[in-house]
Amino acid sequence: MGKVATTDTTHLFERHRGTLDDAIAAIQGRHFYAPYPESPSPRVYGDDAADRGREAFEGYLGNAFPVELPGSRGQVRTEHSPYGIPLDIAYPHADATAVVAAAEAALPSWRDAGIHARAGVCLEILDRLNRRSFEMAHAVQHTSGQAFVMAFQAGGPEAQARGLEALAYGYDLITRYAGEVRWEKPQRKGDPLVLDKRFSAVPRGVALLITCNTFPTWNAYPALFASLVTGNPVVVKPHPGAVLPLAITVAVAREVLAEVGLDPNTVLLAAEETDERIARDLALDPAVRIVDFTGSTEFGNWLETNARQAFVNTEKAGVNGVVIDSTDNYAGMLDNLAFSLSLYSGQMCTTPQNIFLPRGGIGTEEGHRSAAQVQADLAAAVDRLLGDEKRATGVLGAIANDGVARRIEAAASSGEVIRPAHAITHPEFPEARVSSPVMVGLRAESSDAFRTEQFGPISFVVETEDTAHSLRLLEETVRARGALTAAVYSTDSATLESAERTAHTVGVNISANLTGQVYVNQSAAFSDYHGTGANAAATASLTDPGFVAGRFAFVQARRPH
């Protein structure tokens, strides 16, 4: 399966082999595994790690990012911090033809390095990224608008874990089968037929990774490391509003590749002007054989239709729903939902948007609650969560872009406002654009506003005839628009089973009766599948074998012994 790894890469593989073995065990067992510590504590990362990370980030501001790339055409500066601080970082302006040609030229050496060398290099890249998690946290915070702690966790260790998860799938899929065999077929007379066979995992070709504004590393690392470990060089095309996290990632990858004598152009950055749209040119290049995309439904559908030469994976818009039937922990349900609606200002592809509520109300351990009372109590739970300004900004972060701000403003006209959005002043960044969630009440029969995604801190409480009607609406919206998550609250086992059957029918992951510290919009690496690939919201799951297997093919060579 490729030539033997060099001494340097063999050393990398052996250094990190325990991590890889643990990761493979975790994807098979689906148990808890956190290879990279999620706490930004100095006891974990060192007393000076936070200061070094901040200084590294500040060193980028107003300067040219330190990376040299082939075929660049001047520089681009496209990022604006949602927290209001000036960034003004310059990146090499990519030439689509040049970066694909450079990646294509790097493919043979990366392919021929072999699976163990590639795994070792990828593991070392992840290890170095982990050591720079504070630097990455600032980069993610000031490009995506995530609050710092969330940016540290989701942009750093959790993203790295997702990358390791994909790497483990790729390594396991390739190495679980024999690479060489002497094949013997007995004959009735005479000697057996004997062939020597070699089976090589051959990469598809250049991979294009098109990343998003809100989760630039968490959504990118599974594709990046799935492509790399299976032998494909990667062109990273970042969202113009969130270049820095991917530029750091590419720089670290190129550093490791160069150190072990491999072509650094195995990983390339393709930064562009804000409205340039080179992703289309890159995606249609015949040498690009893999495309991974997170973003709008419109462009995702375009890629699926037009990038016919490539293995295309897309994560697009979806309409996530919650069905409330009954609960035996009313306060816990309200607090859990309030946090889910507020976390990162609802700018998560997993945030619930539609809350389906029977107009006759629900049963609770405290007695019956009318639909109006549930709505009011949920609004009050959000108010309690966000009552303290410092805590509120730690939960909400900042609004990532103008599109989200416009949707918040427009949402109030969709129906009866249960809870209006409120601007909040950030105690550390006075120029930050921070908004609490807007909640709008609708009747299912009188409005279609809930049937399309409203990305941001926007939720609709949809009054239905009964729980059966709620489940039908959940099925209809997911079937039509897709969803990454669904949830149900009920004390009735038959209702829970019906909800799970609905989820199976439309291919959406579902959670039941979450009332504690696990939330529907959170996904645990190595255990939770992020998306299913079975509805319109995404063509693949992060991460399962199908997400990885399409990036390579087994090619055999045989000859008589």
N, C-alpha and C positions, 0 to 999 in steps of 0.2 A: 504494500500500500504506500508506494513512494519510497524514496531512498532513506537511509538511516539518518537520523537527526544529527546535527553537529554537536560537538562537546558542549558548547554554550547552551544550546536549546535543550539538550538532554539534562543539563544541570537545572534549567528552569522547570522542566517537567518534574524532576525528582523533588525539587524544592516545594512544589505545590501539589504533589500527588495526593497527599492526605486530604486536602480541600476538595480535590476532584472526586476522590472515592466517596467522601461524605455527601457530596452533591448528588452523585449518581444514586446512592442509597436513599436520599431524600426524595428524588423525583419518582423513584419506584415505590417508596413507602408512603409518600404524601404527608409525612410528619413534619413537625416544626423543625426548622433549621434556619439559623441566622448566621451565616458565615462572616458577615461584616457587622461590627457592633453599631447599633442604631442610636446609641446615646452620645450626644456631643460633650460628654463629661471629660474634663482633663485627666481623670483617673483612667480613662480608656485610651484616649488619643495623645496624652502627654500635656504637661503644663503649658507649653508654648505653642501647641498646635493651633489654637484659635487665633492667636496673634499672627502667626506665620501665614495662616490662611487669609486673614484680612489684608495683611500687607501684600501678599501675592495678588489678590484681587485689585487692590488700589493701584498696584504697579501697572496694571493694564489700562487704567483709565486715561484717556487722552493720548494714548500711544498706539503704535502699530503692533499688532499681535505678533509675537516672535515665531513665525513658521514660514518656511519657504516652500512654495509649491510650483510645479511645472506649469508654464503657459499662462501665468497670471497677467492680467491686463489692468495694472494700476491697483487702486484700493477702493473698498466700500466701507461706509460707516452708516449703519442702518438701525442700531438699537437705541431704545429709550427706556429708562428705568421707570416702571410703574410707581416707584417710590419717589420719583422726582429728582434724583441726583443725576448729574451729567455723566454719561458713559464715554461717548466719542472714541470708541475703539475702532481702529482700522484693520481690515482683513484683506488678504489678497483677493482680487476680483477674478473669479474663475472664468476660464474659457472652457465651455462644455466639451468641445472636441478634444482639447488638450488633456483634460483630466481623465476622460475615458481612455484615451490612447495610453496615458501613463499607467493607469490601472491595468489595462490589457497587457502591457509589457511586463508588469510585475507578476502576472498570474502564474507563469510557468515555475518560477522559483518558489513561490508560496505553495503551489500545488505539490511540487516535488519534495518540499521539506518534510512532508509526511504528517500524519495525524498527531503523533506524539510531540513533534516540534511545534506544530501549530497550537496544540493545546497548551504547551508550556509557555509560549509567547502570550497567548490570550490570558492565561492565569496571572502572568507577571504584569500585564497591562492592568488587569483588575486590581491587583494588589497595590500598584502604584497609584491608581485612581483613588483607592480607599484611603491611602495615606494623605491624599490631597482633598479630603472630603470637606474641610472647612473652606478651602478656596472655592470648591465647587458649589458649596452652599451659598456663598455670596453671589457667585455667577448666576445660579438658578434664581435666587431671590430677586435680583435686580434685572432679570430679563423676563421672568414669568409672572412675578408678583406674588409668589408664594411667601408666606411668613418664614422667618429664618429657620426655626426648628423644623418645619415641614420641608423646607428646601434642603436642609442638611440630610434629613432622613430619606425623603423620596428622591431627591436629586443625587444623593450619595449612596449610602449603604444599601438602601432598598433597590435602587437602580442597578447597583453592582451585583446584588443577589440575583436579580432577574437576568442579567447578562451571564452570570455563572450557571444559572438554571438552563439557559439555552445552550451554552457551551457543553454542559453535561449531557444533554440530549444528543447533540451532534457527535460527541466522542463515543457515547454508548451505542448509538445507531451504527456507527462505522466499525467499531472494534468488537462488537458482540459476535460478528460472523468471521469465519476463517478468511485469511488473506491469501494463503497459499495452501494447496493440497495436491497430493498425488492420488489421482482417481483411478481406481482399478475395477474393471467389470469382468467378472468370471465368464469364461466361455465353456460350452459343453465339451469342446475338444481343443486342445492346445493351450497356449499361454493366455492369460487374461489380457484384455485391452488396458493399456496404461497410458494415461495422459497426466502431464503436469499442468496444473491450472493456477492462474493468478487472478485475483479479484481486486480491482483498484476502485476506490471511491473517488470519482472524478467530479470536480466542481462544475457547476453550470456555466460560470463566467463572471463578468463584472456585476457587482451588486450595487444598486442605487438605493440609498436610505434617505427618505424625505421626512424631516422631523417637524414637530409642532411647537407652538409658542408656549403652551402651558406646562407640559411635562417633557422638556427637551431631552433628558437622559433616560427617565424611567420608561418612556415609550420607545426609545431608540436602542437601548442596549441589548434587548433580546435579539433584534434583527442583526445588529452589528456583530455580535459574537456568534450567532448561529451561522452567519455567512462566513466569517473568518475561520472558524474551526473546521468548517467543511471545505475550505480551500479557495474561497472566492474573495478577491480584493474588493474593497468597499469605497464607493464615493459617497461621502456624507454631505447632503444638501440641507443645511439648516434653515429653519424659518428665519426670515430677515430680522424678526424681533427678538430672537433668542439664539444668537450665534456663539457667544462666548462659551457656554457649557460644552458645546460640541467641538469648538476650536481647541479647548483644553484637552478633551478626550482624544482628538486626532493627534495633537502634539505629543501626548504621552505614548500613544500607539506607535507613532513614527520613531520616537526616541528608542523604544524597546526594539523595534525591528532593526534599526540601524546598528544598535549595540551588538546584535547577534549576527550581523552580516547579511541580513535579508533586505530586500528592496523596501525602503520606507514608503514608496508609492503604493504599497499594498493597502494603505489607508490614506484617503485624500479628502480635503475640505473643498466644497464648492459653494462659496459665499457669493451672493448676488445683490444687485440693487433691489429695493423694495418691490417694485412693480415689473421686474425683469422677466420672471417666470421661466427660468432656464430648466426647471424640472421637466417641462414638456419635451424639450430638445434632448435632455439626458435620457428620459424614459423611452424615447423612440429610437435611440441609437442601437443598431443591430448587435453591438457588443455587450449591451446591458441585458443580462439574462435573468436578473432578479430585481424586483422593485418592492420596497417596503414603504408604506405611507401611513401617516396619521394626520387627519385633518377633515376637510369639508366633504360632505357627501358628493357634491358636484364633481370635484376633482378626483375623488376616489373612484367614482363611476367612470369617469373619463379614462383613468388609468386601466381599469379592468377591461374596458372596451377596446382601447387602442394599443396598449403595450402588449401586443399579442405574442411577441417573441419571448416574453419574460414570465417567470413565476412571480405572480403579483399577490401581495398581501396588503390589505387595507383595513384600517380602523377608521370609521366614519361617524356620522351623527347617529344618535339613537334616542328613543323616548323611554326612559326608565320609570317604572311604576311601582307603587306600593298599594296593596289592598288591605284595608283595615276592616276586620270583621268583628273582633272582640279581643280582649286582653285580660290577663290576670295581674298585670303590672302596669297600670295606667301611667303613673308618673315616669316609670322607666321607659316606656314606649315613647312618651312625649319628649323626654330629654334625649333619647337616642335619635329620634327623627330631627329634633332641633339641631343637633350637632351635625348630622348628615347633610342637612340643607345648608348649613352655614360654612362648613369646612372649605377653606380656600375659595370663599365666595361662590360656591357651587360650580366652579370652573373645572370640574372633573367629569370625565366621560362616564363615570359610574354614579354620579349624584342623582338621587331620585328627583324626578320632576312632577309626576302626576301622583296624587294621593287620592285613591278611590275610596269614597266614604258613603255608606248607605244613608240616604236622607232620613231614614227612621232612627238613626243613631246606632250606638254599639253597646254591648254589655261589658262591664268592667268589674273588678273585685270591689269597687266602691259603689256599684249600682249602675243603672242605665245612664248613659250620657247622650244627649241629643247631638245631632250633627253640628248645630251652631255652637254648642258648648265645646265639642272637640276642636273645632276651628279656633275658637277663642283661647282655649287652653294651649294649643300648639303655638299660637302666636305669642302667648305669655311665656312659654318655655324658651322660645327664641330670644325674647326680651331678657329673660333671666341670664341666659348664656352670655349675651353680649352686653350686659348691663355695665360691666367695668370696662373702661376704654382700653386699657392695656391688654386685658385678656381678650377683648373683642378683636383687636388687630392681630393678636397672635393666632386666633382662629381663622379670621377672614383673609388675612393677607391683603393684597391690593388688586384692583381690577386690571386685568392684563392688557386690554386694548380698547379702542373706541367702540368696536362692534358690540362688546359686552355692555358697555355703558349705554349705548343706544337701546339695546334690548330691555334693559332694566327700566328705562324711561317709558318705553312703549307698552310694557306688560300691564301697567295699571289700567289701561283702556280695554283690557281683554274681558273684564268681568268685575265683580264686587271685590274691592281690595279688603282683605282680611288684616293684612299687616303691610303698611307701606315701607318702602326702602328708605333708609336714613343714611346720610353721609356721616362718616366718623372721622375725626381728626386723629392722625397717627401721632403718638407722643414723641417719636424719634424722627420721623420723616414728615414734616408738615405739608409737603407738596404731594404726598401720596394720595391716590384716588381710592378711597375705601368706602364700601357700601354694604349695609346689612341687607338681608334677603327681603324681597317683596313676595307676599303670598296673596294669591287671587282665588276667590271662590267662583266656581262655575257649576252650572247644571249640565249634565251630559248631553241632554237633548237640545240645548239652546246655544251651544258654542263648540267650535272645532279647534279652538286655540290650543288645547292640550294635545292635539294629534300630531304636532310637529315639534321638533326640538327647539327649546329656548335656552341656549347655553348661557349659564351664568347663575346668579343667586335669584332664580325665578322658579316658583313652584305654583302648581294649580291644585286646589282641593276640589275634586270633581264629585259632586253629589250624584249618586246612582240609585236605582230602584231598590237594589238589595245586593248582597255579596255575590250572588250568581251573576248579576249584571256587571258588577265590578270586574269579575274574572273574565267575562266576555270582552269587556273593554280593554283589559290588559292584553288579552290574546289579539284583539284587533289591531291595537296600536303597535305591538311588537311585530306582528306579521307584516304590517304596512311599512313601518319605519325602522324596525330593529330596536334592540336594546342590549346593553351590556349587563345590567342588573335588574332584578325584580325582588320584591319583598312582600311578605304577608304576615299579618298579625291575626291570630285566631286561637281560641281555646278548644276548638272543635276539631277532632282528628280527621273527620271526613272532609272538612273544609281545607285543612292542610294538605291532604292527599289530592284533592281536586286542584289546588293551586300548583302542586308539584307536577301533576299531569299536564296542566296548562303550560307550565314552563318547558316540559319535554316536547310538547306539541310545537312550540314556536322556537325552541332552541335557545333559551335564556337561562342563565344561572340565577337561582333563587335562594333567598335567605328567609328564615321563619323566626318570628318572635325575638328579634334582637332588642334587648333592653339594657345591656351592660356596656362594656368597653369595646365591643366589636361592632363595627358599623358597616352598612351595606356597601358603602363606596370605598371600602378598603379591601385590598387583595394581598394575600400572603404568598410570597414566592415559595416554590417547591410544594405547595399544598393546594392553593386556589388556582383555578384556571381563569385567566382574565379574558372574558369573551369566550365564545364557543365556535365562531365561524359558521354557525347554523342559522343565523338571521342576518338581516340587511345591515346591521351596525358594523359588522366585521367579517372578513373572509377567513380569518384565522384566529386561533387562540394563543395567548401568551401565557404559558408556553406548553405545547404538546408535540408529539412526534410529527404530526402533519405540518406544523410550522417550520420544521427543520428539514424533513426528509426531501422536500422538493428542491433543495439547494445543491444536491449532488446526485450522481447516478453510479451504480456499480457497473463497471466495464470489465469484462473478463478477457484474458488471453490464455490460450491453451496450445500445447505442443506435445507430440509423442515423447515419451520418456526414453 
